[in-house]
């Protein structure tokens, strides 16, 4: 299913976290937190300014991003869990 977010919204696929800690301990599923990293799948056209001009988006499809723990709305597309969030919920792009 094709999905394109509107305005300044971004469709994000979460990146799974590591199964082990740096010390080698295995983290059980019950103790894992949802990751706050993801890959941008698609972006909207950008918000409109008061004068009607489009404000360009700072992220693009394929960017690896860091976002707030409680950011976005969870949805399921083609059997994959995704997030839709506003661009302002994104804290930064991971290089």
Beta strands, then each sheet from edge to edge (+ up, - down):
strand 1: 9-14
strand 2: 37-43
strand 3: 64-67
strand 4: 73-77
strand 5: 80-86
strand 6: 90-94
sheet 1: 4+ 5- 1+ 2- 3+ 6-
end
